[in-house]
């Protein structure tokens, strides 16, 4: 049996098997439920928080959340 989740190339004709389509719908519904229930935070995605120290030498005051450029690491 062929892979129901096989990727297709641009311009290739495709037929979506019911099993594949239903998996897409299940994934979309799961995502929607997670977003509405507040689940799916950092721990749900196995992302570990990281503390990054930043020094503002732009000469201007910046507020939390402002976007700063990075000149070098």
ZAMI-411985 format. One record per atom (N, C-alpha, C, O): atom name; residue number from 1; residue in three letters; x, y, z. Coordinates in steps of 0.1 Angstrom, whole numbers, plus 2048, in hexadecimal, padded with zeros to 3 digits. Last residue first. Layout:
BEGIN
+-------+-----+--------+------+-------+-----+
! atome ! num ! residu ! east ! north !  up !
+-------+-----+--------+------+-------+-----+
!    CA ! NUM !    ALA !    X !     Y !   Z !
...
+-------+-----+--------+------+-------+-----+
END
This chain:
BEGIN
+-------+-----+--------+------+-------+-----+
! atome ! num ! residu ! east ! north !  up !
+-------+-----+--------+------+-------+-----+
!     N !  73 !    UNK !  90F !   97F ! 8AA !
!    CA !  73 !    UNK !  90C !   976 ! 8B5 !
!     C !  73 !    UNK !  918 !   976 ! 8BF !
!     O !  73 !    UNK !  917 !   96F ! 8C9 !
!     N !  72 !    UNK !  905 !   99F ! 89E !
!    CA !  72 !    UNK !  90E !   994 ! 89E !
!     C !  72 !    UNK !  90B !   98C ! 8AA !
!     O !  72 !    UNK !  905 !   990 ! 8B4 !
!     N !  71 !    UNK !  8ED !   9AF ! 89B !
!    CA !  71 !    UNK !  8F9 !   9B2 ! 893 !
!     C !  71 !    UNK !  903 !   9A6 ! 893 !
!     O !  71 !    UNK !  908 !   9A3 ! 888 !
!     N !  70 !    UNK !  8CC !   9AD ! 89B !
!    CA !  70 !    UNK !  8D7 !   9A6 ! 8A0 !
!     C !  70 !    UNK !  8E3 !   9A9 ! 896 !
!     O !  70 !    UNK !  8E2 !   9A5 ! 88A !
!     N !  69 !    UNK !  8B2 !   9C4 ! 8A4 !
!    CA !  69 !    UNK !  8BA !   9BD ! 89A !
!     C !  69 !    UNK !  8C6 !   9B7 ! 8A1 !
!     O !  69 !    UNK !  8C9 !   9BA ! 8AC !
!     N !  68 !    UNK !  893 !   9C0 ! 8B6 !
!    CA !  68 !    UNK !  8A1 !   9C6 ! 8B5 !
!     C !  68 !    UNK !  8A8 !   9BE ! 8AA !
!     O !  68 !    UNK !  8A5 !   9B2 ! 8A8 !
!     N !  67 !    UNK !  872 !   9C9 ! 8BE !
!    CA !  67 !    UNK !  87B !   9C1 ! 8B5 !
!     C !  67 !    UNK !  888 !   9C8 ! 8B4 !
!     O !  67 !    UNK !  889 !   9D4 ! 8B1 !
!     N !  66 !    UNK !  864 !   9C8 ! 8DF !
!    CA !  66 !    UNK !  868 !   9CF ! 8D3 !
!     C !  66 !    UNK !  872 !   9C6 ! 8CB !
!     O !  66 !    UNK !  878 !   9BD ! 8D0 !
!     N !  65 !    UNK !  85F !   9BA ! 8F6 !
!    CA !  65 !    UNK !  858 !   9B5 ! 8EA !
!     C !  65 !    UNK !  85C !   9BD ! 8DD !
!     O !  65 !    UNK !  859 !   9B9 ! 8D2 !
!     N !  64 !    UNK !  862 !   9D5 ! 90B !
!    CA !  64 !    UNK !  861 !   9C7 ! 90A !
!     C !  64 !    UNK !  859 !   9C3 ! 8FE !
!     O !  64 !    UNK !  84E !   9C8 ! 8FC !
!     N !  63 !    UNK !  870 !   9F2 ! 8FA !
!    CA !  63 !    UNK !  866 !   9EC ! 903 !
!     C !  63 !    UNK !  866 !   9DC ! 901 !
!     O !  63 !    UNK !  86C !   9D8 ! 8F7 !
!     N !  62 !    UNK !  88E !   A04 ! 8FB !
!    CA !  62 !    UNK !  885 !   9FB ! 8F5 !
!     C !  62 !    UNK !  87B !   9F5 ! 8FF !
!     O !  62 !    UNK !  87F !   9F3 ! 90B !
!     N !  61 !    UNK !  89E !   A23 ! 8F6 !
!    CA !  61 !    UNK !  898 !   A1A ! 8FF !
!     C !  61 !    UNK !  88F !   A11 ! 8F7 !
!     O !  61 !    UNK !  888 !   A15 ! 8ED !
!     N !  60 !    UNK !  8BC !   A25 ! 8E1 !
!    CA !  60 !    UNK !  8AE !   A28 ! 8E3 !
!     C !  60 !    UNK !  8A8 !   A1E ! 8EE !
!     O !  60 !    UNK !  8AD !   A13 ! 8EF !
!     N !  59 !    UNK !  8D5 !   A1A ! 8DC !
!    CA !  59 !    UNK !  8D4 !   A28 ! 8E0 !
!     C !  59 !    UNK !  8C6 !   A2D ! 8E3 !
!     O !  59 !    UNK !  8C4 !   A38 ! 8E8 !
!     N !  58 !    UNK !  8D9 !   A00 ! 8D8 !
!    CA !  58 !    UNK !  8D4 !   A08 ! 8CC !
!     C !  58 !    UNK !  8D4 !   A17 ! 8CF !
!     O !  58 !    UNK !  8D3 !   A1F ! 8C6 !
!     N !  57 !    UNK !  8E0 !   9EC ! 8E7 !
!    CA !  57 !    UNK !  8EA !   9F6 ! 8E6 !
!     C !  57 !    UNK !  8E6 !   9FF ! 8DA !
!     O !  57 !    UNK !  8EE !   A05 ! 8D3 !
!     N !  56 !    UNK !  8D3 !   9D6 ! 8FD !
!    CA !  56 !    UNK !  8CF !   9E0 ! 8F3 !
!     C !  56 !    UNK !  8D9 !   9EB ! 8F2 !
!     O !  56 !    UNK !  8DB !   9F2 ! 8FC !
!     N !  55 !    UNK !  8DA !   9B4 ! 8FF !
!    CA !  55 !    UNK !  8DF !   9C2 ! 903 !
!     C !  55 !    UNK !  8DA !   9CC ! 8F9 !
!     O !  55 !    UNK !  8DE !   9CA ! 8ED !
!     N !  54 !    UNK !  8CB !   997 ! 90B !
!    CA !  54 !    UNK !  8CD !   9A1 ! 900 !
!     C !  54 !    UNK !  8D1 !   9AE ! 905 !
!     O !  54 !    UNK !  8CB !   9B3 ! 90F !
!     N !  53 !    UNK !  8CB !   975 ! 912 !
!    CA !  53 !    UNK !  8CF !   982 ! 917 !
!     C !  53 !    UNK !  8D1 !   98B ! 90B !
!     O !  53 !    UNK !  8D9 !   988 ! 902 !
!     N !  52 !    UNK !  8B2 !   95D ! 912 !
!    CA !  52 !    UNK !  8BC !   964 ! 909 !
!     C !  52 !    UNK !  8BF !   972 ! 90F !
!     O !  52 !    UNK !  8B5 !   97A ! 910 !
!     N !  51 !    UNK !  8A8 !   93F ! 91D !
!    CA !  51 !    UNK !  8AA !   94D ! 921 !
!     C !  51 !    UNK !  8B5 !   952 ! 918 !
!     O !  51 !    UNK !  8C0 !   94C ! 917 !
!     N !  50 !    UNK !  890 !   929 ! 910 !
!    CA !  50 !    UNK !  89E !   92D ! 910 !
!     C !  50 !    UNK !  89F !   93B ! 914 !
!     O !  50 !    UNK !  897 !   944 ! 90E !
!     N !  49 !    UNK !  879 !   90D ! 915 !
!    CA !  49 !    UNK !  87C !   91C ! 914 !
!     C !  49 !    UNK !  88B !   91E ! 916 !
!     O !  49 !    UNK !  892 !   917 ! 91C !
!     N !  48 !    UNK !  875 !   8F2 ! 8FF !
!    CA !  48 !    UNK !  87A !   8F7 ! 90B !
!     C !  48 !    UNK !  87D !   906 ! 90A !
!     O !  48 !    UNK !  883 !   90A ! 901 !
!     N !  47 !    UNK !  85B !   8E2 ! 8F1 !
!    CA !  47 !    UNK !  864 !   8ED ! 8EF !
!     C !  47 !    UNK !  868 !   8F2 ! 8FD !
!     O !  47 !    UNK !  860 !   8F5 ! 905 !
!     N !  46 !    UNK !  847 !   8CE ! 8EF !
!    CA !  46 !    UNK !  854 !   8CB ! 8F3 !
!     C !  46 !    UNK !  85E !   8D5 ! 8EF !
!     O !  46 !    UNK !  86A !   8D2 ! 8EC !
!     N !  45 !    UNK !  82D !   8D7 ! 8EC !
!    CA !  45 !    UNK !  835 !   8D5 ! 8DF !
!     C !  45 !    UNK !  844 !   8D2 ! 8E2 !
!     O !  45 !    UNK !  84C !   8D2 ! 8D9 !
!     N !  44 !    UNK !  823 !   8D9 ! 905 !
!    CA !  44 !    UNK !  81D !   8D0 ! 8FC !
!     C !  44 !    UNK !  825 !   8CD ! 8EF !
!     O !  44 !    UNK !  824 !   8C2 ! 8E9 !
!     N !  43 !    UNK !  833 !   8ED ! 910 !
!    CA !  43 !    UNK !  835 !   8DF ! 915 !
!     C !  43 !    UNK !  82E !   8D5 ! 90B !
!     O !  43 !    UNK !  834 !   8CA ! 909 !
!     N !  42 !    UNK !  828 !   904 ! 903 !
!    CA !  42 !    UNK !  836 !   900 ! 902 !
!     C !  42 !    UNK !  838 !   8F1 ! 905 !
!     O !  42 !    UNK !  83F !   8EA ! 8FE !
!     N !  41 !    UNK !  806 !   8FA ! 8FA !
!    CA !  41 !    UNK !  810 !   903 ! 8FE !
!     C !  41 !    UNK !  81E !   8FE ! 8FD !
!     O !  41 !    UNK !  820 !   8F4 ! 8F6 !
!     N !  40 !    UNK !  7F0 !   8EB ! 8F6 !
!    CA !  40 !    UNK !  7F9 !   8ED ! 8EA !
!     C !  40 !    UNK !  804 !   8F7 ! 8ED !
!     O !  40 !    UNK !  80A !   8FD ! 8E4 !
!     N !  39 !    UNK !  7D1 !   8FA ! 901 !
!    CA !  39 !    UNK !  7DC !   8F0 ! 902 !
!     C !  39 !    UNK !  7E5 !   8F2 ! 8F6 !
!     O !  39 !    UNK !  7E2 !   8FB ! 8ED !
!     N !  38 !    UNK !  7BC !   90A ! 8FF !
!    CA !  38 !    UNK !  7C8 !   910 ! 905 !
!     C !  38 !    UNK !  7D3 !   906 ! 906 !
!     O !  38 !    UNK !  7DE !   909 ! 90B !
!     N !  37 !    UNK !  7A7 !   902 ! 8F1 !
!    CA !  37 !    UNK !  7A8 !   8FE ! 8FF !
!     C !  37 !    UNK !  7B4 !   904 ! 906 !
!     O !  37 !    UNK !  7B5 !   902 ! 912 !
!     N !  36 !    UNK !  7AB !   90C ! 8D7 !
!    CA !  36 !    UNK !  7A0 !   911 ! 8DF !
!     C !  36 !    UNK !  7A0 !   90D ! 8EE !
!     O !  36 !    UNK !  79B !   915 ! 8F6 !
!     N !  35 !    UNK !  7C2 !   8FE ! 8CF !
!    CA !  35 !    UNK !  7C2 !   90C ! 8D0 !
!     C !  35 !    UNK !  7B7 !   912 ! 8D9 !
!     O !  35 !    UNK !  7B9 !   91B ! 8E0 !
!     N !  34 !    UNK !  7B8 !   8E3 ! 8D1 !
!    CA !  34 !    UNK !  7C4 !   8E7 ! 8D9 !
!     C !  34 !    UNK !  7C4 !   8F7 ! 8DA !
!     O !  34 !    UNK !  7C6 !   8FC ! 8E5 !
!     N !  33 !    UNK !  7A4 !   8E4 ! 8BD !
!    CA !  33 !    UNK !  7A1 !   8E2 ! 8CA !
!     C !  33 !    UNK !  7AC !   8E6 ! 8D4 !
!     O !  33 !    UNK !  7A9 !   8EB ! 8DF !
!     N !  32 !    UNK !  7B5 !   8E9 ! 8A6 !
!    CA !  32 !    UNK !  7AA !   8F3 ! 8AA !
!     C !  32 !    UNK !  7A6 !   8F1 ! 8B8 !
!     O !  32 !    UNK !  7A5 !   8FB ! 8C0 !
!     N !  31 !    UNK !  7C4 !   8D1 ! 8A6 !
!    CA !  31 !    UNK !  7CA !   8DE ! 8A7 !
!     C !  31 !    UNK !  7C0 !   8E9 ! 8AC !
!     O !  31 !    UNK !  7C3 !   8F1 ! 8B5 !
!     N !  30 !    UNK !  7AF !   8BE ! 8A1 !
!    CA !  30 !    UNK !  7B7 !   8BE ! 8AD !
!     C !  30 !    UNK !  7BE !   8CB ! 8B0 !
!     O !  30 !    UNK !  7BE !   8D0 ! 8BC !
!     N !  29 !    UNK !  7A7 !   8C6 ! 888 !
!    CA !  29 !    UNK !  79D !   8C7 ! 893 !
!     C !  29 !    UNK !  7A5 !   8C7 ! 8A0 !
!     O !  29 !    UNK !  7A1 !   8CE ! 8AA !
!     N !  28 !    UNK !  7BE !   8C1 ! 879 !
!    CA !  28 !    UNK !  7B8 !   8CE ! 87A !
!     C !  28 !    UNK !  7AF !   8D0 ! 885 !
!     O !  28 !    UNK !  7B0 !   8DA ! 88C !
!     N !  27 !    UNK !  7BF !   8A5 ! 87D !
!    CA !  27 !    UNK !  7CA !   8AE ! 881 !
!     C !  27 !    UNK !  7C6 !   8BC ! 883 !
!     O !  27 !    UNK !  7C9 !   8C3 ! 88C !
!     N !  26 !    UNK !  7A7 !   89C ! 870 !
!    CA !  26 !    UNK !  7AA !   89A ! 87F !
!     C !  26 !    UNK !  7B5 !   8A3 ! 884 !
!     O !  26 !    UNK !  7B3 !   8A8 ! 88F !
!     N !  25 !    UNK !  7AD !   8A5 ! 856 !
!    CA !  25 !    UNK !  7A1 !   8AB ! 85E !
!     C !  25 !    UNK !  7A3 !   8A9 ! 86C !
!     O !  25 !    UNK !  7A1 !   8B2 ! 874 !
!     N !  24 !    UNK !  7C2 !   895 ! 850 !
!    CA !  24 !    UNK !  7C4 !   8A3 ! 84F !
!     C !  24 !    UNK !  7B9 !   8AA ! 858 !
!     O !  24 !    UNK !  7BC !   8B3 ! 85F !
!     N !  23 !    UNK !  7B6 !   87C ! 852 !
!    CA !  23 !    UNK !  7C1 !   87F ! 85B !
!     C !  23 !    UNK !  7C3 !   88E ! 85B !
!     O !  23 !    UNK !  7C6 !   893 ! 866 !
!     N !  22 !    UNK !  7A4 !   87D ! 83C !
!    CA !  22 !    UNK !  79F !   87D ! 84A !
!     C !  22 !    UNK !  7A9 !   880 ! 854 !
!     O !  22 !    UNK !  7A7 !   886 ! 85F !
!     N !  21 !    UNK !  7B6 !   87D ! 827 !
!    CA !  21 !    UNK !  7AE !   889 ! 829 !
!     C !  21 !    UNK !  7A9 !   889 ! 838 !
!     O !  21 !    UNK !  7A9 !   893 ! 83E !
!     N !  20 !    UNK !  7C1 !   863 ! 82B !
!    CA !  20 !    UNK !  7C9 !   86F ! 82B !
!     C !  20 !    UNK !  7C1 !   87B ! 82E !
!     O !  20 !    UNK !  7C5 !   883 ! 837 !
!     N !  19 !    UNK !  7AA !   853 ! 827 !
!    CA !  19 !    UNK !  7B2 !   852 ! 833 !
!     C !  19 !    UNK !  7BB !   85E ! 835 !
!     O !  19 !    UNK !  7BC !   863 ! 840 !
!     N !  18 !    UNK !  7A2 !   85A ! 80D !
!    CA !  18 !    UNK !  799 !   85D ! 818 !
!     C !  18 !    UNK !  7A1 !   85D ! 825 !
!     O !  18 !    UNK !  79F !   866 ! 82D !
!     N !  17 !    UNK !  7BD !   866 ! 7F9 !
!    CA !  17 !    UNK !  7B5 !   85B ! 7FE !
!     C !  17 !    UNK !  7AD !   860 ! 80A !
!     O !  17 !    UNK !  7B1 !   869 ! 811 !
!     N !  16 !    UNK !  7BE !   87D ! 7E0 !
!    CA !  16 !    UNK !  7C0 !   87C ! 7EE !
!     C !  16 !    UNK !  7B7 !   871 ! 7F3 !
!     O !  16 !    UNK !  7AB !   872 ! 7F2 !
!     N !  15 !    UNK !  7D2 !   87D ! 7C4 !
!    CA !  15 !    UNK !  7C5 !   879 ! 7C9 !
!     C !  15 !    UNK !  7C7 !   877 ! 7D8 !
!     O !  15 !    UNK !  7D0 !   870 ! 7DC !
!     N !  14 !    UNK !  7E2 !   893 ! 7AD !
!    CA !  14 !    UNK !  7E1 !   88C ! 7B9 !
!     C !  14 !    UNK !  7D3 !   888 ! 7BD !
!     O !  14 !    UNK !  7C9 !   88F ! 7B9 !
!     N !  13 !    UNK !  7FA !   89B ! 795 !
!    CA !  13 !    UNK !  7EC !   899 ! 798 !
!     C !  13 !    UNK !  7EC !   891 ! 7A5 !
!     O !  13 !    UNK !  7F4 !   888 ! 7A7 !
!     N !  12 !    UNK !  814 !   8B3 ! 799 !
!    CA !  12 !    UNK !  810 !   8A5 ! 799 !
!     C !  12 !    UNK !  801 !   8A4 ! 79D !
!     O !  12 !    UNK !  7FC !   8AA ! 7A6 !
!     N !  11 !    UNK !  81A !   8CE ! 79D !
!    CA !  11 !    UNK !  814 !   8CA ! 790 !
!     C !  11 !    UNK !  810 !   8BB ! 78F !
!     O !  11 !    UNK !  80A !   8B7 ! 786 !
!     N !  10 !    UNK !  833 !   8C7 ! 7B5 !
!    CA !  10 !    UNK !  82B !   8D1 ! 7AE !
!     C !  10 !    UNK !  826 !   8CC ! 7A0 !
!     O !  10 !    UNK !  82F !   8C7 ! 799 !
!     N !   9 !    UNK !  82F !   8A6 ! 7C4 !
!    CA !   9 !    UNK !  837 !   8B1 ! 7BD !
!     C !   9 !    UNK !  82D !   8BB ! 7B7 !
!     O !   9 !    UNK !  822 !   8B8 ! 7B4 !
!     N !   8 !    UNK !  824 !   89C ! 7E5 !
!    CA !   8 !    UNK !  823 !   89C ! 7D6 !
!     C !   8 !    UNK !  82B !   8A7 ! 7D1 !
!     O !   8 !    UNK !  82E !   8B1 ! 7D8 !
!     N !   7 !    UNK !  82B !   885 ! 7FF !
!    CA !   7 !    UNK !  82B !   892 ! 7FA !
!     C !   7 !    UNK !  82A !   892 ! 7EB !
!     O !   7 !    UNK !  82F !   888 ! 7E4 !
!     N !   6 !    UNK !  817 !   86C ! 80F !
!    CA !   6 !    UNK !  822 !   86F ! 805 !
!     C !   6 !    UNK !  820 !   87D ! 800 !
!     O !   6 !    UNK !  815 !   881 ! 7FC !
!     N !   5 !    UNK !  806 !   861 ! 820 !
!    CA !   5 !    UNK !  80A !   86F ! 823 !
!     C !   5 !    UNK !  816 !   873 ! 81A !
!     O !   5 !    UNK !  81E !   87B ! 81E !
!     N !   4 !    UNK !  800 !   847 ! 81A !
!    CA !   4 !    UNK !  7F5 !   851 ! 818 !
!     C !   4 !    UNK !  7F9 !   85F ! 81B !
!     O !   4 !    UNK !  7F2 !   869 ! 818 !
!     N !   3 !    UNK !  815 !   834 ! 806 !
!    CA !   3 !    UNK !  815 !   83D ! 812 !
!     C !   3 !    UNK !  80A !   847 ! 810 !
!     O !   3 !    UNK !  80A !   84F ! 807 !
!     N !   2 !    UNK !  805 !   816 ! 7F8 !
!    CA !   2 !    UNK !  80D !   822 ! 7F8 !
!     C !   2 !    UNK !  80C !   82B ! 804 !
!     O !   2 !    UNK !  802 !   829 ! 80C !
!     N !   1 !    UNK !  808 !   7F4 ! 800 !
!    CA !   1 !    UNK !  800 !   800 ! 800 !
!     C !   1 !    UNK !  809 !   80C ! 800 !
!     O !   1 !    UNK !  813 !   80D ! 807 !
+-------+-----+--------+------+-------+-----+
END
